[in-house]
Structure formats: C-alpha cells, structure tokens
Amino acid sequence: MPSADDLPVTGQLVIPGDELTVTTSRASGPGGQHVNTTESRVQLRWNARTSRALTDTQLARLETALASRLTEGGDLVVACDTERSQHRNRELARERLADLVRRALTPRKPRRRTRVPRSQKAKRRDDKRRRGQIKRMRKKPSED
C-alpha cells in the first residue's frame, strides 16, 4: 500500500518514503531576519544501494550515470534552499531527486557516426586559405 511519503519516479518505480531522509538547516544568502530564524533549507538523502525499489540492473545503471553525485556509501543527496518556505523546498527537493533518478535510468540513444559532408570540408579549406592569404598580405614585400 503506497503511503503519502512515497516518491513516484516512473510508472513502475516508486521510492518508499521510509528510505528518504530529510534534514533541515538554516539557508544561506539574503533574506534578513527570516533567513536567520527559520530552517528553510532542505536536504533529501536516499541510499540507492540499500533501496528495495531498484532492481540490480537499475542500480548498476544508476551508479554509472550518477557516479559523481553518489557518496561513498551510495547516498544520493539533493539540497534545496531557493524558496522561503521549508514546505516548498521539500517539494522541490523531492522533484529534483525524482528527476535525477528518472534521467539516470533512461537509456541513452547510441550515437550514430556520420561523415563530414564534402561541402563542409571544402568550406573549411577555403576559410583556411583566405585566412592564410590575409596573413600573407600583412607581411612586408621584402620578407618573401
């Protein structure tokens, strides 16, 4: 039975709410007295390696795609302090986490190698020839 804390990522993948850890802290930047007194910055942490929502294939794809974002323990950390409201920052952090995971799990289309068109090669050669001619024209006649 899905709970309200669960985070839907795709149609088939839902991160259980009990796997998400939310911590709050005081946000930085401008905001005057409000920013000094409220803990509106939200940090959302999810351990992908211990998650029961992912299959082995999905975990492998996630670890390759998000290698630079994962901690040594396998945590994916997303922080948000753009809004004044902690509630809104929490929603934005959840959206960012879901988007990160969704993008990482989407398979990349393989790049099809193409050839450089003959017209582009000719244009590049003409540009190089013109540039060389401009540089030759700068020389004094006696230097040839």
BALOBA-1460 file (C-alpha; in Angstrom, 3 decimals):
// residues 144
<rec num="1" residu="m" x="0.000" y="0.000" z="0.000"/>
<rec num="2" residu="p" x="1.650" y="3.280" z="-1.104"/>
<rec num="3" residu="s" x="1.904" y="5.996" z="1.519"/>
<rec num="4" residu="a" x="1.831" y="9.771" z="1.068"/>
<rec num="5" residu="d" x="5.598" y="9.947" z="1.668"/>
<rec num="6" residu="d" x="6.411" y="7.639" z="-1.254"/>
<rec num="7" residu="l" x="8.156" y="9.311" z="-4.192"/>
<rec num="8" residu="p" x="6.906" y="8.259" z="-7.648"/>
<rec num="9" residu="v" x="9.780" y="8.352" z="-10.164"/>
<rec num="10" residu="t" x="8.377" y="6.488" z="-13.175"/>
<rec num="11" residu="g" x="5.250" y="4.441" z="-13.771"/>
<rec num="12" residu="q" x="6.963" y="1.329" z="-12.413"/>
<rec num="13" residu="l" x="9.406" y="2.835" z="-9.905"/>
<rec num="14" residu="v" x="8.324" y="4.341" z="-6.600"/>
<rec num="15" residu="i" x="10.846" y="5.157" z="-3.879"/>
<rec num="16" residu="p" x="9.362" y="4.229" z="-0.492"/>
<rec num="17" residu="g" x="9.045" y="7.178" z="1.868"/>
<rec num="18" residu="d" x="10.848" y="5.386" z="4.699"/>
<rec num="19" residu="e" x="14.027" y="5.245" z="2.545"/>
<rec num="20" residu="l" x="14.150" y="9.045" z="2.271"/>
<rec num="21" residu="t" x="15.886" y="11.046" z="4.983"/>
<rec num="22" residu="v" x="15.019" y="14.736" z="5.281"/>
<rec num="23" residu="t" x="17.187" y="17.167" z="7.222"/>
<rec num="24" residu="t" x="16.662" y="20.890" z="7.557"/>
<rec num="25" residu="s" x="19.057" y="23.715" z="8.269"/>
<rec num="26" residu="r" x="19.256" y="27.462" z="8.011"/>
<rec num="27" residu="a" x="19.540" y="28.658" z="4.450"/>
<rec num="28" residu="s" x="22.315" y="30.984" z="3.348"/>
<rec num="29" residu="g" x="22.087" y="34.206" z="1.380"/>
<rec num="30" residu="p" x="19.831" y="37.240" z="1.613"/>
<rec num="31" residu="g" x="16.553" y="37.225" z="3.460"/>
<rec num="32" residu="g" x="17.161" y="39.328" z="6.519"/>
<rec num="33" residu="q" x="15.767" y="38.213" z="9.833"/>
<rec num="34" residu="h" x="13.635" y="35.497" z="8.230"/>
<rec num="35" residu="v" x="16.649" y="33.569" z="6.948"/>
<rec num="36" residu="n" x="18.372" y="33.860" z="10.327"/>
<rec num="37" residu="t" x="15.482" y="32.367" z="12.291"/>
<rec num="38" residu="t" x="13.950" y="29.629" z="10.117"/>
<rec num="39" residu="e" x="15.330" y="26.303" z="8.963"/>
<rec num="40" residu="s" x="14.067" y="26.512" z="5.402"/>
<rec num="41" residu="r" x="16.930" y="24.674" z="3.643"/>
<rec num="42" residu="v" x="16.009" y="21.048" z="2.968"/>
<rec num="43" residu="q" x="18.461" y="18.224" z="2.308"/>
<rec num="44" residu="l" x="16.984" y="14.995" z="0.955"/>
<rec num="45" residu="r" x="19.102" y="11.840" z="1.173"/>
<rec num="46" residu="w" x="18.380" y="8.441" z="-0.413"/>
<rec num="47" residu="n" x="20.621" y="5.386" z="-0.324"/>
<rec num="48" residu="a" x="20.325" y="3.734" z="-3.723"/>
<rec num="49" residu="r" x="22.447" y="0.687" z="-2.798"/>
<rec num="50" residu="t" x="20.200" y="-0.424" z="0.060"/>
<rec num="51" residu="s" x="16.953" y="0.539" z="-1.668"/>
<rec num="52" residu="r" x="14.415" y="-2.201" z="-2.190"/>
<rec num="53" residu="a" x="12.770" y="-0.234" z="-5.019"/>
<rec num="54" residu="l" x="15.572" y="-0.836" z="-7.562"/>
<rec num="55" residu="t" x="16.461" y="-3.953" z="-9.488"/>
<rec num="56" residu="d" x="20.119" y="-4.927" z="-9.916"/>
<rec num="57" residu="t" x="20.098" y="-3.625" z="-13.490"/>
<rec num="58" residu="q" x="18.595" y="-0.300" z="-12.454"/>
<rec num="59" residu="l" x="21.111" y="0.038" z="-9.615"/>
<rec num="60" residu="a" x="24.026" y="-0.603" z="-11.985"/>
<rec num="61" residu="r" x="22.710" y="1.981" z="-14.462"/>
<rec num="62" residu="l" x="22.111" y="4.481" z="-11.667"/>
<rec num="63" residu="e" x="25.618" y="4.030" z="-10.238"/>
<rec num="64" residu="t" x="27.232" y="4.621" z="-13.629"/>
<rec num="65" residu="a" x="25.106" y="7.625" z="-14.539"/>
<rec num="66" residu="l" x="25.287" y="9.298" z="-11.119"/>
<rec num="67" residu="a" x="28.777" y="8.195" z="-10.051"/>
<rec num="68" residu="s" x="29.882" y="11.758" z="-9.314"/>
<rec num="69" residu="r" x="26.729" y="12.513" z="-7.310"/>
<rec num="70" residu="l" x="26.753" y="9.432" z="-5.066"/>
<rec num="71" residu="t" x="28.584" y="9.380" z="-1.753"/>
<rec num="72" residu="e" x="30.906" y="6.504" z="-0.829"/>
<rec num="73" residu="g" x="28.050" y="4.833" z="0.998"/>
<rec num="74" residu="g" x="25.771" y="5.080" z="-2.039"/>
<rec num="75" residu="d" x="23.673" y="8.039" z="-0.863"/>
<rec num="76" residu="l" x="22.219" y="10.427" z="-3.388"/>
<rec num="77" residu="v" x="21.932" y="13.859" z="-1.754"/>
<rec num="78" residu="v" x="19.772" y="16.692" z="-3.072"/>
<rec num="79" residu="a" x="19.541" y="20.075" z="-1.338"/>
<rec num="80" residu="c" x="17.173" y="22.971" z="-1.947"/>
<rec num="81" residu="d" x="17.144" y="26.430" z="-0.381"/>
<rec num="82" residu="t" x="15.678" y="28.524" z="-3.184"/>
<rec num="83" residu="e" x="12.333" y="29.262" z="-1.525"/>
<rec num="84" residu="r" x="11.495" y="30.934" z="1.778"/>
<rec num="85" residu="s" x="9.200" y="28.085" z="2.736"/>
<rec num="86" residu="q" x="10.567" y="24.807" z="4.088"/>
<rec num="87" residu="h" x="7.493" y="23.029" z="2.725"/>
<rec num="88" residu="r" x="8.121" y="24.326" z="-0.801"/>
<rec num="89" residu="n" x="11.835" y="23.490" z="-0.599"/>
<rec num="90" residu="r" x="10.920" y="19.958" z="0.469"/>
<rec num="91" residu="e" x="8.671" y="19.571" z="-2.578"/>
<rec num="92" residu="l" x="11.354" y="20.953" z="-4.896"/>
<rec num="93" residu="a" x="13.982" y="18.615" z="-3.434"/>
<rec num="94" residu="r" x="11.675" y="15.631" z="-3.972"/>
<rec num="95" residu="e" x="11.080" y="16.711" z="-7.585"/>
<rec num="96" residu="r" x="14.827" y="17.123" z="-8.188"/>
<rec num="97" residu="l" x="15.601" y="13.699" z="-6.745"/>
<rec num="98" residu="a" x="12.911" y="12.048" z="-8.855"/>
<rec num="99" residu="d" x="14.138" y="13.863" z="-11.967"/>
<rec num="100" residu="l" x="17.762" y="12.836" z="-11.323"/>
<rec num="101" residu="v" x="16.824" y="9.186" z="-10.900"/>
<rec num="102" residu="r" x="14.471" y="9.273" z="-13.908"/>
<rec num="103" residu="r" x="17.169" y="10.724" z="-16.176"/>
<rec num="104" residu="a" x="19.789" y="8.261" z="-14.913"/>
<rec num="105" residu="l" x="17.550" y="5.271" z="-15.598"/>
<rec num="106" residu="t" x="16.605" y="6.387" z="-19.094"/>
<rec num="107" residu="p" x="18.827" y="4.522" z="-21.563"/>
<rec num="108" residu="r" x="20.928" y="6.749" z="-23.815"/>
<rec num="109" residu="k" x="20.436" y="6.549" z="-27.546"/>
<rec num="110" residu="p" x="23.621" y="5.282" z="-29.174"/>
<rec num="111" residu="r" x="25.378" y="7.856" z="-31.295"/>
<rec num="112" residu="r" x="25.382" y="7.047" z="-34.985"/>
<rec num="113" residu="r" x="28.611" y="8.034" z="-36.643"/>
<rec num="114" residu="t" x="28.202" y="10.342" z="-39.589"/>
<rec num="115" residu="r" x="30.669" y="11.646" z="-42.129"/>
<rec num="116" residu="v" x="31.558" y="15.285" z="-42.551"/>
<rec num="117" residu="p" x="29.871" y="16.479" z="-45.778"/>
<rec num="118" residu="r" x="32.139" y="17.287" z="-48.725"/>
<rec num="119" residu="s" x="30.779" y="20.864" z="-48.826"/>
<rec num="120" residu="q" x="31.844" y="21.428" z="-45.198"/>
<rec num="121" residu="k" x="35.344" y="20.156" z="-45.921"/>
<rec num="122" residu="a" x="35.585" y="22.494" z="-48.931"/>
<rec num="123" residu="k" x="34.301" y="25.444" z="-46.873"/>
<rec num="124" residu="r" x="36.870" y="24.738" z="-44.138"/>
<rec num="125" residu="r" x="39.680" y="24.601" z="-46.740"/>
<rec num="126" residu="d" x="38.502" y="27.876" z="-48.324"/>
<rec num="127" residu="d" x="38.354" y="29.577" z="-44.931"/>
<rec num="128" residu="k" x="41.880" y="28.402" z="-44.114"/>
<rec num="129" residu="r" x="43.155" y="29.587" z="-47.498"/>
<rec num="130" residu="r" x="41.527" y="33.019" z="-47.080"/>
<rec num="131" residu="r" x="42.882" y="33.398" z="-43.562"/>
<rec num="132" residu="g" x="46.384" y="32.479" z="-44.745"/>
<rec num="133" residu="q" x="46.108" y="34.979" z="-47.580"/>
<rec num="134" residu="i" x="45.108" y="37.731" z="-45.139"/>
<rec num="135" residu="k" x="48.164" y="36.926" z="-43.012"/>
<rec num="136" residu="r" x="50.463" y="36.892" z="-46.068"/>
<rec num="137" residu="m" x="49.171" y="40.314" z="-47.096"/>
<rec num="138" residu="r" x="50.309" y="41.750" z="-43.740"/>
<rec num="139" residu="k" x="53.955" y="40.919" z="-44.471"/>
<rec num="140" residu="k" x="56.328" y="43.432" z="-45.960"/>
<rec num="141" residu="p" x="57.119" y="42.658" z="-49.613"/>
<rec num="142" residu="s" x="60.818" y="42.174" z="-48.840"/>
<rec num="143" residu="e" x="60.134" y="39.301" z="-46.410"/>
<rec num="144" residu="d" x="59.054" y="36.821" z="-49.136"/>
